[in-house]
Amino acid sequence: MLSVHDLELRVGARMLMEDVTFRVERGDKIGLVGRNGAGKTTLTKVLAGEELATGGTIERSGEVGYLPQDPRSGNPEDLARTRILDARGLGQIMLGMEKAAQEMGDSDAKVSAAAMKTYGNLQDRFTALGGYAAEAEAASIASNLSLPDRILDQPLSTLSGGQRRRIELARILFSGAETMLLDEPTNHLDADSVVWLREFLKNFQGGLIVISHDVELVEETVNRVFYLDANRQVIDIYNMSWKNYQRQRAADEERRKKERVNVEKKAGVLQMQAAKFGAKASKAAAAHQMVRRAEKMLSGLDEVRAVDRVAKLRFPEPAPCGRTPLMASNL
């Protein structure tokens, strides 16, 4: 499915992660979490082959379906239905069958005969790929994502951003991809569609990596959690459910806080001893070594503390508005 070894990702001069190794097997359903800017979207793009890693290797076996946050794929003139069906190679075949069916009625016997042969060949391919049962499956997926026939029969160029995104999600779910990478799949979905998607992902048998702010979705679907730690530039892997991950993550953070306190105490002792030794010329070298040891111990904590700080903003009460900003009548 996916095998990642010694992965390194950078954005400009900023290191996102390095020496990251993991595998995604059949049945793995991974929730990808981390602070904003930690590199979740960048990682999924790299795993999908949309962008290149700075270092390391990625091996993919089987088809990978990737849903970006702002999908703009496909020929804008294609019908939405064709875009979905083309995930299994059916869309263009059906268009070819429709064209051949029209030409079969041509008054020119040669054109008609050629069209009949073309239609037969396309129909054989259509049947081999699942035929009308697959078409019904695609229609069912689209319907559950609130994509009725009137939308499916429109060109992609006429659809809104939310509709385009649902079309791409339907395409991936229909594709039969062995591995799915879904970046915020519940965006632009109504409540019923979200519930249906949760059930679909729960029953999905392949590999899944999902980024989502929908807590219920990750609670119900994931069996592994990858936490992107922007401070340490690593991925912490938790082979457990979402709720167990939350408990384990809290315990890990508490342990790290205690370790930080201990390091700061030890560094403080070294700094005090260095200050005492520094007053004596005979012990200046020892004092210098103590200072360097203390600085080394603290260097890894400074970045952590800087990122862990949360800004608290207070805005003044706004002045009364002198004009009516919006008025509606007889809507």
ABEGO torsion letter per residue (X at the ends): XBBBBGBBBBBEABBABBGBBBBBBBGBBBBBBEBBGAGAAAAAAAAAGABBBABEBBBBBEBBBBBBABBABEBAABBAAAAAAAAAGAAAAAAAAAAAAAAAABABAAAAAAAAAAAAAAAAAAAAAGEAAAAAAAAAAAAAAGBBAAAAABBAAABBAAAAAAAAAAAAAAAGBABBBBBGAABGBBAAAAAAAAAAAAABABBBBBBBABAAAAAAABABBBBBBAAAGBBBBBBBBAAAAAAAAAAAAAAAAAAAAAAAAAAAAAAAAAAAAAABAAAAAAAAAAAAAAAAAAAAAAAAAAAABBBBBBBBBBBBBABBABBBBGX
